[in-house]
């Protein structure tokens, strides 16, 4: 009986360690959208990861987001940078299918911590200038600020631009 009571705490510790390891692998696992991985040096576990994300509705737009990932930490830094460009056709049908509210819509979400911190990518439409706005931001305050980055894709000279100003029939 005495041996059973000693081994039970060890089994619990081993189980907790396995769960934490699995959670950590989920955080640091390679993304299928990753196109770049730059080491920040020999004596650090932090890397700059670059993801290429195609807008799921406006498929003619691709956004590249760079962010720091720390392989052995429970939380990645919140800083990120974004650049979005037109990489294919953008049609009036695509534009008609997006959320045109002031808040727009979240089109991508990535966990950055086991403590509920996420990085989100939101698409917002600026009707006055016929421009798609892509906002990358952290959902957790860091050093008194919610980290964010912005990129725009003007619809000038696209099929969506020429038809966006015409009344629908």
C-alpha positions, 0 to 999 in steps of 0.5 A: 500500500505504501508504494502505491501512495508514492507512485500516485503523485509521480503519475499525476506529475507525469500526466501534468507534464505530458499535458503541458508538453502537448499544449506547448507543441500545439503552440510551437507547431509549424503552421501550414501557412508558414513561408519563412523562419528566421532565427534571432541568434544562436543563444535564443529560442526565439524566431521570427515566423512569417505566415502567408494568409490568403483572404478566405472571401477576397481570394485575390488578397494575400497577407504576410504576417511576421511575429516572434515565436518563443519555442520554450515559453508559454507565451509568445511576444505580442509584436507583429507586422503585416503587409497585404497585397493584391495577388489575384483578381478581386471581383464585385461578387467577392466584395458583396460577400464581405461584412461591411460593418465598421468592425469588419470580420475576423478572418484569421486567429492564432493562439499565442499563449496557453493563457488565452492570448490570440493574434487576430487578423480582421478585414474592414471595408472603407467604402469611401475610399474603396479600400480593404483594411487588414488589422492584425492585433493581440487580444491581450494587453502587453506593457500597457498596450494592445499591439497592432499593425495595419495594411491596406489594399486599394481596390483601384483598377479592380473589377470590384472598384469599377462595379462598387460605385454602380447601383445594383439592379 
